[in-house]
């Protein structure tokens, strides 16, 4: 599921309600992805973690893309993604990945952060 900066889906569903509905429907795992970057998804997953009884996953994008001198740039650096990966691990998430704008350098930094 994707959430905006107001922590709502495009249908206006908040993270707590999403978990309740999905778990009542028998979901084996619940995740949030893409959106506006790791900062927003960290807030979303903190809420989900408080009410969820199932596996939780996250795949943030590298922030909202910006057009700079004709080139698409994602603002979340590998270090930023790695720092949020550490927060996601401490939160107890079961699967962590990356969405739009995530490069092999981001994934390596995220992996290295977990290993250390």
N, C-alpha and C positions, 0 to 999 in steps of 0.2 A: 504494500500500500504506500502511496505517496502522500506526504503531508506538506502543507505550506508553512510560511513563517508564523502563522497564527495557530499552528498545531492542529489543523483540520484537513480532511481530505477535500477533494473538489465537491463532494456532496455534503460537506459540513459536519462530517463525523469526527469526533475527537478520539484520541488513542484509547482511552478507557472503554468507551462504547464499542469501538472496533474489536477489542479483545473479547469483551463479553459476548458480542454477537458471533464472532468467529469460533470461539470455544464452544458456545452452545450449539453451533452447527457441526461440531466434531473435528475442527481443525487440529492436525497433529503438530503444526508449527505456525507461527505468525511472524511476518517480517515487514520491515519498512525499507523503502529504497528510493533512490534518485532524489527528487525534491530540491531543496535549496542548499544542501551541503551537510557536512557532518555535525555542525553545531545544532541545527534544528532537529536532526534525527536523534541526537543524544538526548535532547529534552523529551522527544516522543517516546524513546525506548525506556527512559526512566519512569515515565508514567505507565507504560505497558508492563514493565517488570513488577510494579506494585500490585497489579491485579491478575497477571497471567499465571496459569498453572501448566503451560505448555512450553515447548521450545521457542526461543526468540532469535530472530535473524535481522541483520542490518546490512545494507549495501548503499552507503551514501555516494552521491556524486561528488565531484571535486569542486563543488560550489556552482553558483549560477554563471553560465558562460557570458563572457563579455567580448565584444568585437573591438580589438585594439590594432590600429594600423592595418586593417584588412585581414587580421588573423584572429581566430577564436581562441580565447584564453580562459582557462578555468582557474579561479583565484586560490583554491586550496592546494597548497604545495604538498609534496610528499611528507614533509615534516608535520604539517598540520594534520594530514590524514593519519599519520603514525601516532601522533599524540591522542587523537580521538579513538584510534584503535585500542590504545592502552585503557582509555576510559570505558570503552565497550567491554573489554575483557573484565575489568574490575566490576562492571555491572552484572557480569555473569551470562553474557549472550552466548548462544550456541554456535552461531555461524556469522562470520564477518567477511565482507567483501567490498567491492567498489563498483560503482555504476559510471555514468557518463563522465568523461574527462579523466578517469582514472587510468594511469599509464603503468607499464611495467615498473617504472621507478617508484610510483606510489605503492604498488603491491609489495615491492621489495622492502621499502621503508616500513610498511605496516608489519610485514613478516619479521623483520629484524627487531622491531619494538617488542613483539610478543616473545621472541626467543630470548631477549635480554630481560 
